[in-house]
Amino acid sequence: MKLTKQQQKIVDLLCKEGYGNKEIADHFGITEATVKLHILHIKQAVKKETGANHLNRTQIVLYFLKNGIDKEK
C-alpha cells in the first residue's frame, strides 16, 4: 500500500499516540478539514488493500498495528 509521507506520519500519530483530528492538525499546523481528508485517503487505501466495504477509525488503527505501521507493500 502506498501512502504519502504525510499520511504515514498521520498513521503514526493515530497508532502510536492515539491523537484525534484536532491534535493532529495542531501538530502539523494544518486544518482539521485537511486531517479528515488525509484520513479519508488512508481509509480508501486500506479498503482497496483489504476489500472491506466499511472501515471506521479503530479498524484502520488495528489494520496498521497488525500489518505494520511503517511497512509499505
C-alpha positions in Angstrom: 0.0 0.0 0.0 1.4 3.4 -1.0 0.8 6.3 1.4 2.2 9.8 1.1 4.8 10.8 3.7 2.1 13.0 5.4 -0.3 10.1 5.5 2.3 7.9 7.0 3.0 10.5 9.7 -0.7 10.7 10.4 -1.0 6.9 10.7 1.9 7.0 13.1 0.2 9.6 15.3 -3.1 7.7 15.2 -1.5 4.4 16.1 1.3 5.3 18.5 0.0 8.4 20.2 -3.8 8.0 19.8 -4.2 11.5 18.5 -7.5 12.9 17.5 -8.1 15.1 14.4 -7.5 18.4 16.4 -4.3 17.1 17.9 -3.0 16.0 14.5 -4.0 19.4 13.0 -2.2 21.3 15.7 0.9 19.0 15.5 1.3 19.7 11.7 -0.1 23.3 11.6 -2.9 22.3 9.3 -6.7 22.4 9.5 -8.9 19.7 10.8 -10.6 19.5 7.4 -7.2 18.7 5.9 -6.6 16.0 8.5 -10.1 14.5 7.7 -9.2 14.4 4.0 -5.9 12.6 4.7 -7.7 10.1 6.9 -10.3 9.6 4.1 -7.5 8.8 1.7 -5.9 6.5 4.2 -9.2 4.7 4.7 -9.6 4.4 0.9 -6.1 2.8 0.7 -6.9 0.3 3.4 -10.3 -0.5 1.8 -8.5 -1.2 -1.5 -5.9 -3.4 0.2 -8.4 -5.4 2.3 -11.6 -5.3 0.2 -13.6 -4.1 3.2 -16.7 -2.1 2.4 -16.8 0.0 5.6 -14.0 0.9 7.9 -14.0 3.1 11.0 -11.0 4.8 12.6 -10.5 2.0 15.1 -10.4 -0.6 12.3 -7.8 1.5 10.4 -5.6 1.7 13.5 -6.0 -2.1 14.1 -5.1 -2.8 10.5 -1.8 -0.8 10.8 -0.9 -2.2 14.2 -1.4 -5.8 12.9 0.3 -5.3 9.5 3.0 -2.8 10.4 2.7 1.0 10.7 5.9 1.8 8.7 5.6 -1.1 6.3 4.8 -0.4 2.6 3.5 -3.2 0.3 
